[in-house]
Amino acid sequence: MKILLTVIVSGLLIWSVMLLSSSTNFNSQLLAATTNDSKESETPPRDKLIGGLLTADFDEGSCLSRYHQSLLYRKPSPYKPSEYLVSKLRNYEKLHKRCGPGTDAYKKATEILGHNDENYATKSVGECRYIVWVAVYGLGNRILTLASVFLYALLTERVVLVDQSKDISDLFCEPFPGTSWLLPLEFPLMKQIDGYNKGYSRCYGTMLNNHAINSTLIPPHMYLHILHDSRDNDKMFVCQKDQSLVNKVPWLIVKANVYFVPSLWFNPTFQTELMKMFPQKEAVFHHLARYLFHPTNQVWGLITRSYNAYLSRADETLGVQIRIFSDRAGYFQHVMDQVVSCTQREKLLPEPAAQEEPKFNISKSQKLKAVLVTSLYPEYSDNLKNMYWERPTSTGEIIEVYQPSGERVQQTDKKLHDQKALAEMYLLSLTDNIVTSAKSTFGYVAHSLGGLKPWLLYQPTGNRAPDPPCVRSTSMDPCHLTPPSHGCEPEWGTNSGKVVPFVKHCSENSAKPRDKLLGGLLTEEFDESSCLSRYQSSLYRKPSPFKPSRYLVSKLRNYEKLHKRCGPGTEAYKKATENLVHDDVASKSVGECRYIVWIAVYGLGNRILTLASVFLYALLTERIMLVDQRKDIIDLFCEPFPGTSWLLPLDFPLTDQLDSFNKESPRCYGTMLKNLAINSTTIESIIPASYLCFYLIHDYEDHDKMFFCERDQSLIRQVPWLVFNSNLYFIPSLWLIPSFQTELSKLFPQKETVFHHLTRYLIHPTNQVWACAQREKLLPEVFASEPQVPNTSRSPKLKAVLVTSLYPEYSEELRTMYWEGPSSTGDIIQVYQPSQEMYQQTDNKLHDQKALAEIYLLSLTDHIVTSDSSTFGYVAQGLGGLKPWILYKPKNHTAPDPPCVRAVSMEPCFLRAPLYGCQAKNVKITPFVRYCEDRITGLKLVDSVYQP
């Protein structure tokens, strides 16, 4: 046993010596690599202390990047730190030594956190007060927020301590000499910190809301919530009056994912101090980052090896950083087009020559330009590389493209991934010019660290490259993406971008924002997170060219108020349901609140079409629409009306009878007409019931169709409750009722937009459906492979074909056709079918959710081809504002010739419209109601004059 122990101990000792030797050798090689160029150069040595930003108190070998990073800059930074900032940093370092981990002051301060006595804090602040930075979100966010927190600590004379539970010590060296910025793992609140959010009782914003803080009631610690979802009260902590309270709290815990430095300038006291520290105001992050963030030797090795191999020999360097803000992240051709358009328009890269030049001017050497691309996806650099490999440049320059990594998915908190990310940020900062995606924290760090004003790529809308593709930033400082709406001003109408002359709105936000309210169709009264699709759908489709009329918008707002007054849970609803068992009082009890009940029948496409039809009828007749919730309606759609519900309560008196309503029911309007139980020719007829049923199914009869007559509407208007059983889109026939036609023309000046506007107002998929595309793998891993380039005169166009069908064979055959042979145009054709369930499973929750997801996906395409008479297709084309190509119905198993026809309108077809008018005459077709292309007896709304 003793011999064994001796062998083990000896082995460990030898291994330790070898490891130490290896480490020393690695550091020596790294030091040689970073200083070699400077030794051979005749230029004077660089300022390794960066104008006094850094102190000489560190051991050089322990953190090679600290003193050698400046050696890699092509030109010294034109931004010099002020003497006041330098003195402020030296004073901070002394404070950190006195109060940092391991000191008596730190020990005493942590004891405060064990006391619940609120007044204990005010007695024990002393010199040492602390601010703890908690690591959340990605590396770019962390670097930006750590710089923000450190500046706040400088301004308020606090000691900053950083959460080391993530990989901070694997990325950065210690920035303060003779002490540590790492929060000790035994910190008393360590196990609680992860649970802090804006609902926490000691969150500053929450305490303000609850009036739980004042000058006499100061807690030992306070949480500052500075995330993208923070409230204005959370953001007020920087303001002067708020600071008088916050300053008294010994411990501040901060979670942040936004660069909040611009907000510090709103505080007059801070502003005076900041102007002395940063006379060049856009250099704030530039100086702070070069002082704070020094990559560890392992990361520095990644940086120097890449720089020496790919960037050092170039005459000029360009950095391109591409970030895709989408759930469907990946390679997108429109983003590639945008990058090329920006770099060539701004003369950052040359255009490829029109044809191969026979020879170049060999009297002078060709200029070498290195392009460093950083992205999760390698396809962007591959395409750029191919473009300059396949053809010479118009200027004769040699373009070399390099991408260090392409990991496809962000892996925050994975050590090597984060180290590579940090290395790439630094490499980008060493380029001469830089192009970055708008709102990218990765890009913010790179261009600000390098002292570069970037070209910002506008965020694409839909699947098209923006025009212009990019904008030159007016400042190199990062953007505060979610600033206080009104600065520190008491007036909420104040524009935070106009509070002080040197704090402005960001360049990338100068483009017109997406209209999440769809021209006023939607109201802002909803909580966005409860139904993501309501306000986010505008991010996934091109802006609609069809704008809702002001009259429609006002009508919708009035309807919402009516629904609140009369909807479920109100006294009016309670009284109205009581009338259902007292038929004899129906005519005396109509009042303001009259109702229409929609019953869920047939497939999802039918249901959406009829839901829109019934809602429009409710709008026209000032009724409250309530929907049958016994099927899966609540699993598919969010509530469309604010502050109320459209769901018919399950205790509705007629619930048990709803499924039995058909065209033979005694309360069916057509049956009552046929049996002479009601007389539509006499307006003064006595109403025989408190409710009527309307049967508008494809097999309905002539008496049922009298619903669409003017004189019948006069009688129906008096009935308190209407129950609709329908599988047809019957809106076109509403236009044939004279009293409705006037109103409809005001609501919808563009007549083919009726369904388009109604569905974008009514139909919002639930969060479960909105995420269904990802959860059920309805969306593919887009463009995972490098497309081949058959036509070298241009980049190939990628066309994605989305197929929806119960059967997989159609998409498989289409996919095989374009796989076995190239397309005649050189386009790359990618075919995708989300699901293939072989048979329809209406009322199966997951089946219906997938169906709704596929309808939405179809509506997001640029063009659409649908089968004739397909309600599924009708919904997709109407929702997307698309005029479809309609496939003619085959006969005798033979493909029709021509195979399809372009619809003249995006409106759905009323497949079983009345053939005769209200006096048993042929229906009089108006200029804007025409027969359908796919059903010669069907009717549809059109804007253009059409001759079938």
DRENSEGU-613909 format. One line per 2 residues: number of its first residue (from 1); their letters; for each residue x, y, z of C-alpha. Coordinates in steps of 0.5 Angstrom, whole numbers. Example, Ala and Ser with C-alpha at 12.3 -4.5 7.8 and 13.67 -1.06 7.14 Angstrom:
1	AS	25/-9/16  27/-2/14
***
This chain:
1	MK	0/0/0  6/5/2
3	IL	9/3/-5  3/5/-9
5	LT	2/11/-5  9/13/-6
7	VI	8/12/-14  1/16/-14
9	VS	4/22/-11  11/22/-15
11	GL	6/21/-21  2/27/-19
13	LI	9/31/-18  12/30/-24
15	WS	5/31/-28  5/38/-24
17	VM	12/40/-26  10/38/-34
19	LL	4/42/-33  7/48/-31
21	SS	13/47/-36  7/47/-41
23	ST	4/53/-39  10/57/-38
25	NF	12/55/-45  5/56/-48
27	NS	5/63/-45  12/65/-48
29	QL	10/63/-55  4/67/-54
31	LA	8/73/-52  13/72/-57
33	AT	7/72/-62  4/78/-60
35	TN	11/82/-59  15/80/-65
37	DS	12/85/-70  13/90/-66
39	KE	20/88/-65  22/88/-72
41	SE	18/95/-74  22/101/-74
43	TP	16/105/-71  16/107/-64
45	PR	13/103/-59  6/103/-57
47	DK	3/106/-51  1/99/-47
49	LI	-2/103/-42  -7/106/-47
51	GG	-6/113/-44  -6/111/-37
53	LL	-13/107/-37  -9/101/-35
55	TA	-4/101/-29  3/98/-29
57	DF	1/94/-23  0/87/-26
59	DE	4/81/-28  5/81/-35
61	GS	5/74/-36  -1/72/-32
63	CL	-5/76/-37  -2/77/-44
65	SR	-8/81/-47  -8/87/-42
67	YH	-1/90/-44  -1/87/-51
69	QS	-8/88/-54  -6/95/-57
71	LL	0/92/-61  -5/89/-65
73	YR	-9/95/-67  -7/98/-74
75	KP	-7/105/-71  -7/108/-64
77	SP	-14/110/-62  -16/117/-64
79	YK	-20/117/-57  -16/119/-51
81	PS	-18/118/-44  -19/124/-40
83	EY	-14/125/-34  -20/126/-30
85	LV	-23/119/-32  -16/116/-30
87	SK	-16/119/-23  -23/116/-22
89	LR	-20/109/-24  -14/109/-20
91	NY	-19/112/-14  -24/106/-15
93	EK	-18/101/-15  -16/103/-8
95	LH	-23/103/-6  -24/96/-9
97	KR	-18/94/-5  -20/97/2
99	CG	-27/94/1  -27/87/-4
101	PG	-27/80/-2  -23/78/4
103	TD	-23/84/7  -26/86/14
105	AY	-30/91/11  -33/86/6
107	KK	-34/81/12  -38/86/16
109	AT	-42/88/10  -45/81/8
111	EI	-47/81/16  -52/86/14
113	LG	-55/81/9  -57/77/15
115	HN	-61/82/19  -69/83/17
117	DE	-69/90/21  -70/95/15
119	NY	-67/100/19  -60/96/20
121	AT	-58/98/13  -58/106/15
123	KS	-54/105/21  -49/101/17
125	VG	-47/103/10  -40/106/12
127	EC	-35/107/6  -37/100/3
129	RY	-43/100/-1  -43/94/-7
131	IV	-47/93/-13  -47/85/-15
133	WV	-48/84/-23  -51/77/-25
135	AV	-49/74/-31  -56/73/-35
137	YG	-57/72/-43  -51/72/-48
139	LG	-44/74/-48  -45/81/-52
141	NR	-51/83/-47  -46/81/-41
143	IL	-40/85/-43  -45/91/-45
145	TL	-49/91/-38  -42/89/-34
147	AS	-39/96/-37  -46/99/-35
149	VF	-46/97/-28  -38/99/-27
151	LY	-40/106/-30  -45/106/-25
153	AL	-41/104/-19  -36/109/-21
155	LT	-41/115/-21  -44/112/-14
157	ER	-37/110/-11  -40/103/-10
159	VV	-35/96/-11  -37/92/-17
161	LV	-37/84/-16  -39/80/-21
163	DQ	-43/73/-21  -37/68/-22
165	SK	-42/62/-23  -42/62/-30
167	DI	-36/62/-34  -33/69/-33
169	SD	-26/67/-30  -25/63/-37
171	LF	-26/69/-41  -23/75/-37
173	CE	-17/77/-33  -18/80/-26
175	PF	-19/88/-28  -17/91/-21
177	PG	-10/90/-18  -9/87/-12
179	TS	-16/84/-11  -21/80/-14
181	WL	-28/83/-18  -31/76/-17
183	LP	-37/75/-12  -35/70/-7
185	LE	-39/63/-8  -41/63/0
187	FP	-44/70/-1  -51/70/3
189	LM	-56/71/-3  -52/67/-8
191	KQ	-58/61/-8  -63/66/-8
193	ID	-61/71/-14  -63/66/-20
195	GY	-70/67/-17  -70/75/-17
197	NK	-75/78/-22  -79/84/-23
199	GY	-84/81/-18  -79/80/-13
201	SR	-82/85/-7  -75/88/-6
203	CY	-75/90/-14  -74/97/-14
205	GT	-80/98/-19  -84/94/-15
207	ML	-83/98/-9  -84/104/-12
209	NN	-91/101/-15  -93/99/-8
211	HA	-90/105/-4  -86/100/0
213	IN	-79/105/0  -78/112/3
215	ST	-72/115/7  -74/112/13
217	LI	-75/105/11  -69/103/7
219	PP	-68/95/6  -61/92/7
221	HM	-61/90/-1  -65/92/-7
223	YL	-66/88/-14  -65/93/-20
225	HI	-69/89/-26  -66/92/-32
227	LH	-68/87/-37  -72/88/-44
229	DS	-78/87/-40  -77/92/-35
231	RD	-82/97/-33  -81/105/-33
233	ND	-81/105/-26  -75/100/-26
235	KM	-71/105/-30  -72/110/-26
237	FV	-67/108/-21  -62/113/-25
239	CQ	-66/119/-24  -64/124/-19
241	KD	-69/124/-14  -69/116/-14
243	QS	-62/116/-13  -63/120/-6
245	LV	-66/113/-4  -62/108/-8
247	NK	-56/111/-5  -57/109/2
249	VP	-58/101/0  -52/98/2
251	WL	-53/92/-3  -55/93/-10
253	IV	-57/86/-14  -57/88/-22
255	KA	-60/83/-27  -59/87/-34
257	NV	-59/85/-41  -59/92/-44
259	YF	-53/97/-45  -56/103/-40
261	VP	-51/108/-40  -55/113/-44
263	SL	-60/113/-39  -55/115/-34
265	WF	-54/122/-37  -61/124/-36
267	NP	-59/125/-28  -56/132/-28
269	TF	-51/130/-22  -49/124/-26
271	QT	-48/128/-33  -44/133/-29
273	EL	-39/128/-27  -40/124/-34
275	MK	-38/130/-38  -31/131/-34
277	MF	-30/123/-35  -32/123/-42
279	PQ	-31/129/-46  -32/125/-52
281	KE	-39/123/-51  -39/117/-56
283	AV	-32/114/-53  -36/111/-46
285	FH	-36/104/-48  -29/104/-52
287	HL	-25/107/-46  -29/102/-41
289	AR	-28/96/-45  -21/97/-46
291	YL	-20/98/-38  -25/92/-36
293	FH	-24/87/-41  -18/83/-42
295	PT	-19/76/-45  -15/70/-41
297	NQ	-9/67/-44  -13/62/-47
299	VW	-18/66/-51  -12/71/-53
301	GL	-9/65/-56  -15/64/-61
303	IT	-15/71/-62  -7/72/-64
305	RS	-7/65/-68  -13/68/-73
307	YN	-10/75/-73  -3/73/-75
309	AY	-6/67/-80  -12/71/-84
311	LS	-11/79/-82  -4/81/-81
313	RA	-2/81/-88  -8/85/-91
315	DE	-8/92/-94  -15/93/-91
317	TL	-19/89/-87  -27/89/-87
319	GV	-31/86/-81  -38/83/-83
321	QI	-42/81/-77  -49/77/-79
323	RI	-54/76/-73  -61/73/-75
325	FS	-67/75/-70  -72/70/-72
327	DR	-74/63/-69  -73/60/-76
329	AG	-65/62/-76  -61/60/-81
331	YF	-58/62/-88  -63/67/-92
333	QH	-62/69/-99  -65/76/-98
335	VM	-60/77/-92  -54/75/-96
337	DQ	-57/80/-102  -57/85/-96
339	VV	-50/84/-94  -47/84/-101
341	SC	-52/90/-103  -49/94/-97
343	TQ	-42/93/-98  -42/94/-105
345	RE	-46/101/-105  -42/103/-99
347	KL	-36/102/-103  -33/97/-97
349	LP	-32/91/-102  -32/92/-110
351	EP	-36/89/-115  -34/83/-119
353	AA	-32/84/-126  -37/83/-131
355	QE	-32/78/-135  -26/75/-134
357	EP	-20/80/-135  -15/77/-140
359	KF	-9/80/-135  -8/85/-130
361	NI	-3/91/-129  3/87/-127
363	SK	7/93/-126  4/94/-119
365	SQ	2/89/-113  -5/88/-112
367	KL	-8/90/-106  -11/85/-101
369	KA	-17/86/-97  -19/81/-92
371	VL	-26/80/-90  -28/77/-83
373	VT	-35/74/-83  -38/72/-76
375	SL	-44/68/-76  -47/62/-73
377	YP	-48/60/-80  -42/58/-85
379	EY	-46/59/-91  -46/67/-91
381	SD	-38/67/-92  -38/61/-96
383	NL	-43/65/-101  -38/71/-101
385	KN	-32/67/-102  -35/64/-108
387	MY	-37/70/-111  -30/73/-111
389	WE	-27/66/-113  -31/65/-119
391	RP	-30/72/-122  -25/77/-121
393	TS	-26/84/-118  -28/90/-122
395	TG	-22/94/-118  -17/88/-119
397	EI	-17/87/-111  -16/81/-108
399	IE	-21/79/-103  -20/74/-98
401	VY	-26/71/-94  -25/68/-87
403	QP	-30/66/-82  -27/63/-75
405	SG	-33/59/-73  -40/57/-75
407	ER	-43/53/-70  -51/54/-72
409	VQ	-53/54/-65  -52/59/-59
411	QT	-49/55/-53  -48/61/-48
413	DK	-45/58/-42  -41/53/-46
415	KL	-34/55/-44  -31/54/-51
417	HD	-37/57/-55  -36/63/-51
419	QK	-29/63/-51  -29/63/-59
421	AL	-35/68/-59  -30/73/-55
423	AE	-25/72/-59  -29/73/-65
425	MY	-31/80/-62  -24/82/-61
427	LL	-22/80/-68  -28/84/-71
429	SL	-26/90/-67  -19/90/-70
431	TD	-22/91/-77  -21/98/-81
433	NI	-29/98/-82  -35/94/-80
435	VT	-42/92/-82  -46/89/-77
437	SA	-53/87/-76  -58/92/-73
439	KS	-59/91/-65  -54/86/-65
441	TF	-50/86/-58  -45/82/-61
443	GY	-44/87/-66  -44/93/-61
445	VA	-38/90/-57  -34/89/-63
447	HS	-35/96/-66  -35/100/-60
449	LG	-28/96/-57  -25/98/-64
451	GL	-27/105/-64  -31/104/-70
453	KP	-37/107/-73  -41/101/-76
455	WL	-45/100/-82  -52/98/-79
457	LY	-56/93/-83  -63/94/-82
459	QP	-67/89/-80  -71/85/-86
461	TG	-78/85/-86  -81/79/-89
463	NR	-76/75/-94  -74/81/-98
465	AP	-67/85/-97  -69/92/-94
467	DP	-68/98/-99  -63/102/-97
469	PC	-60/96/-94  -56/99/-89
471	VR	-54/106/-85  -48/109/-82
473	ST	-48/110/-75  -47/117/-72
475	SM	-44/114/-66  -39/108/-64
477	DP	-43/107/-58  -48/102/-57
479	CH	-55/103/-57  -60/103/-51
481	LT	-65/99/-54  -71/100/-49
483	PP	-69/106/-46  -74/110/-41
485	SH	-80/113/-45  -79/120/-42
487	GC	-72/120/-39  -73/123/-32
489	EP	-78/128/-34  -84/128/-30
491	EW	-88/129/-36  -90/122/-40
493	GT	-90/126/-46  -83/128/-46
495	NS	-79/124/-52  -73/121/-48
497	GK	-69/122/-55  -70/130/-54
499	VV	-68/130/-46  -61/132/-47
501	PF	-57/134/-54  -52/129/-54
503	VK	-57/123/-53  -61/121/-59
505	HC	-65/115/-62  -61/110/-65
507	SE	-59/110/-72  -62/103/-73
509	NS	-69/105/-70  -69/111/-75
511	AK	-73/106/-80  -80/106/-80
513	PR	-83/101/-75  -87/95/-76
515	DK	-94/97/-75  -96/92/-70
517	LL	-103/94/-69  -105/93/-77
519	GG	-107/100/-78  -111/101/-72
521	LL	-115/94/-73  -112/92/-67
523	TE	-112/95/-60  -106/96/-55
525	EF	-111/94/-49  -108/86/-49
527	DE	-102/83/-45  -97/82/-51
529	SS	-94/75/-48  -101/72/-47
531	CL	-102/72/-54  -96/73/-58
533	SR	-99/72/-65  -103/78/-64
535	YQ	-98/83/-64  -92/79/-67
537	SS	-95/77/-74  -93/83/-77
539	LY	-86/81/-76  -87/75/-81
541	RK	-91/78/-86  -90/83/-91
543	PS	-94/90/-89  -101/89/-93
545	PF	-102/94/-98  -109/94/-96
547	KP	-111/99/-90  -117/98/-86
549	SR	-122/104/-87  -122/109/-81
551	YL	-130/107/-81  -128/100/-80
553	VS	-123/102/-74  -128/106/-70
555	KL	-134/100/-71  -129/95/-68
557	RN	-128/100/-62  -135/101/-61
559	YE	-136/93/-62  -131/92/-56
561	KL	-135/97/-52  -141/94/-53
563	HK	-138/87/-52  -136/89/-45
565	RC	-143/92/-43  -146/86/-45
567	GP	-141/80/-45  -141/74/-41
569	GT	-141/76/-33  -145/82/-34
571	EA	-152/84/-31  -154/85/-38
573	YK	-152/78/-40  -155/75/-34
575	KA	-162/78/-36  -162/76/-43
577	TE	-161/69/-42  -167/69/-37
579	NL	-171/71/-43  -169/64/-46
581	VH	-174/61/-42  -180/66/-42
583	DD	-182/66/-50  -188/71/-49
585	VA	-183/77/-46  -178/76/-52
587	SK	-181/82/-56  -181/87/-49
589	SV	-174/85/-47  -169/86/-53
591	GE	-166/92/-50  -159/94/-52
593	CR	-156/87/-52  -158/82/-57
595	YI	-154/76/-59  -151/71/-64
597	VW	-149/65/-62  -144/61/-67
599	IA	-144/53/-67  -137/50/-69
601	VY	-139/45/-75  -135/42/-80
603	GL	-127/43/-81  -123/48/-79
605	GN	-123/52/-85  -130/52/-85
607	RI	-130/54/-78  -126/60/-79
609	LT	-130/62/-86  -136/62/-82
611	LA	-134/65/-76  -132/71/-80
613	SV	-138/71/-83  -142/71/-77
615	FL	-138/77/-74  -139/81/-80
617	YA	-147/80/-79  -146/82/-71
619	LL	-142/88/-73  -148/90/-78
621	TE	-153/89/-73  -150/91/-67
623	RI	-150/84/-64  -146/81/-59
625	ML	-142/75/-62  -141/69/-57
627	VD	-138/62/-60  -139/55/-58
629	QR	-133/53/-54  -134/46/-53
631	KD	-130/44/-59  -122/46/-59
633	II	-124/53/-60  -120/55/-54
635	DL	-114/51/-56  -113/55/-63
637	FC	-115/62/-62  -114/68/-57
639	EP	-119/72/-54  -120/78/-59
641	FP	-124/83/-55  -121/86/-49
643	GT	-123/86/-42  -128/81/-44
645	SW	-130/74/-47  -133/71/-53
647	LL	-134/64/-51  -141/62/-50
649	PL	-141/60/-42  -142/52/-41
651	DF	-148/54/-37  -152/57/-43
653	PL	-159/55/-43  -159/52/-50
655	TD	-152/48/-49  -155/42/-49
657	QL	-160/43/-55  -154/46/-60
659	DS	-152/40/-63  -159/38/-65
661	FN	-161/44/-69  -162/43/-76
663	KE	-166/45/-82  -172/41/-79
665	SP	-172/44/-72  -178/48/-70
667	RC	-174/54/-68  -170/54/-75
669	YG	-172/60/-79  -173/57/-86
671	TM	-178/51/-82  -182/57/-79
673	LK	-183/60/-86  -184/54/-89
675	NL	-189/52/-84  -192/59/-84
677	AI	-191/60/-76  -188/66/-78
679	NS	-189/72/-83  -184/75/-86
681	TT	-188/80/-90  -191/83/-84
683	IE	-186/87/-80  -191/88/-74
685	SI	-191/80/-74  -191/78/-67
687	IP	-184/75/-65  -186/67/-63
689	AS	-180/66/-59  -174/69/-56
691	YL	-169/66/-60  -168/63/-68
693	CF	-164/58/-71  -161/59/-78
695	YL	-159/53/-82  -154/56/-87
697	IH	-150/49/-89  -149/47/-96
699	DY	-155/43/-96  -160/48/-94
701	ED	-166/50/-98  -170/56/-101
703	HD	-173/58/-94  -167/58/-91
705	KM	-164/63/-96  -169/68/-94
707	FF	-165/70/-89  -161/74/-94
709	CE	-167/78/-96  -168/86/-93
711	RD	-176/84/-91  -173/78/-87
713	QS	-168/82/-84  -173/87/-81
715	LI	-176/82/-77  -170/78/-75
717	RQ	-167/84/-72  -173/84/-66
719	VP	-171/77/-64  -166/77/-58
721	WL	-162/71/-59  -160/68/-66
723	VF	-156/61/-67  -152/60/-73
725	NS	-151/53/-76  -146/54/-82
727	NL	-141/51/-86  -141/57/-91
729	YF	-137/64/-92  -144/68/-93
731	IP	-141/75/-93  -142/76/-101
733	SL	-150/75/-100  -150/80/-95
735	WL	-148/85/-100  -154/84/-104
737	IP	-158/87/-98  -159/94/-99
739	SF	-159/96/-92  -153/93/-91
741	QT	-149/95/-98  -149/102/-96
743	EL	-145/100/-89  -141/95/-92
745	SK	-138/100/-97  -136/105/-92
747	LF	-133/99/-88  -129/96/-94
749	PQ	-128/101/-99  -123/96/-102
751	KE	-129/90/-103  -124/84/-104
753	TV	-121/86/-97  -127/84/-92
755	FH	-124/77/-90  -117/80/-90
757	HL	-119/85/-85  -124/81/-81
759	TR	-119/75/-80  -113/79/-78
761	YL	-117/82/-73  -121/76/-70
763	IH	-116/70/-71  -110/70/-67
765	PT	-107/63/-66  -106/61/-58
767	NQ	-98/61/-56  -99/53/-56
769	VW	-100/54/-64  -96/60/-65
771	AC	-90/55/-62  -93/49/-66
773	AQ	-88/50/-72  -82/49/-67
775	RE	-85/44/-62  -88/39/-68
777	KL	-82/40/-72  -87/44/-77
779	LP	-81/48/-80  -75/45/-83
781	EV	-67/47/-81  -67/52/-87
783	FA	-61/52/-92  -57/47/-88
785	SE	-53/45/-94  -49/50/-99
787	PQ	-53/50/-105  -49/49/-112
789	VP	-48/55/-117  -50/52/-124
791	NT	-50/59/-127  -44/63/-125
793	SR	-46/70/-128  -50/71/-121
795	SP	-52/68/-115  -57/62/-115
797	KL	-64/64/-113  -67/60/-108
799	KA	-75/58/-108  -78/55/-102
801	VL	-84/51/-104  -89/50/-98
803	VT	-94/44/-99  -100/43/-95
805	SL	-104/36/-96  -106/30/-92
807	YP	-102/26/-97  -94/26/-97
809	EY	-94/23/-104  -95/30/-108
811	SE	-89/34/-104  -85/28/-105
813	EL	-86/27/-112  -84/35/-113
815	RT	-78/34/-109  -75/29/-113
817	MY	-77/32/-119  -72/38/-117
819	WE	-67/34/-114  -66/29/-120
821	GP	-65/35/-125  -63/42/-125
823	SS	-68/48/-126  -68/51/-133
825	TG	-67/58/-129  -62/56/-125
827	DI	-66/57/-119  -65/52/-113
829	IQ	-72/49/-111  -73/47/-104
831	VY	-80/43/-102  -82/42/-95
833	QP	-89/39/-93  -90/40/-85
835	SQ	-95/34/-84  -98/29/-87
837	EM	-104/25/-83  -107/21/-89
839	YQ	-114/23/-86  -118/29/-83
841	QT	-118/29/-76  -123/35/-74
843	DN	-123/36/-66  -117/32/-65
845	KL	-113/38/-61  -106/37/-64
847	HD	-109/36/-71  -113/42/-71
849	QK	-107/46/-68  -102/43/-74
851	AL	-108/45/-79  -108/52/-76
853	AE	-101/53/-76  -100/51/-84
855	IY	-106/56/-86  -102/61/-83
857	LL	-95/59/-86  -99/59/-93
859	SL	-101/66/-91  -94/68/-91
861	TD	-92/66/-98  -91/70/-104
863	HI	-95/66/-108  -100/61/-107
865	VT	-104/55/-111  -110/52/-108
867	SD	-115/47/-110  -122/49/-112
869	SS	-127/50/-107  -122/49/-101
871	TF	-124/52/-95  -117/51/-92
873	GY	-114/55/-98  -119/60/-98
875	VA	-117/62/-91  -110/62/-92
877	QG	-110/67/-99  -115/71/-95
879	LG	-111/72/-89  -105/73/-93
881	GL	-108/78/-98  -106/74/-104
883	KP	-110/72/-110  -109/65/-111
885	WI	-108/61/-117  -114/56/-117
887	LY	-113/49/-119  -119/46/-124
889	KP	-122/40/-121  -120/34/-125
891	KN	-125/30/-129  -124/22/-131
893	HT	-117/22/-128  -115/27/-133
895	AP	-111/33/-131  -115/39/-134
897	DP	-112/44/-139  -111/49/-137
899	PC	-109/46/-131  -111/53/-127
901	VR	-114/60/-127  -111/66/-123
903	AV	-117/69/-118  -119/76/-119
905	SM	-120/77/-112  -117/74/-106
907	EP	-124/74/-102  -126/67/-101
909	CF	-132/64/-105  -139/63/-102
911	LR	-140/56/-105  -147/55/-104
913	AP	-150/62/-105  -158/63/-107
915	LY	-159/62/-114  -166/66/-113
917	GC	-167/73/-110  -172/75/-105
919	QA	-178/75/-110  -176/68/-113
921	KN	-172/72/-119  -165/71/-121
923	VK	-160/74/-116  -158/81/-119
925	IT	-151/81/-119  -148/87/-117
927	PF	-141/90/-120  -137/88/-114
929	VR	-141/81/-113  -139/76/-118
931	YC	-139/68/-120  -133/64/-117
933	ED	-128/61/-122  -128/55/-118
935	RI	-135/54/-117  -140/57/-123
937	TG	-146/58/-118  -142/61/-112
939	LK	-141/68/-111  -135/72/-109
941	LV	-133/80/-108  -128/83/-113
943	DS	-126/90/-114  -124/90/-121
945	VY	-129/89/-127  -129/82/-129
947	QP	-132/78/-135  -132/70/-134
***
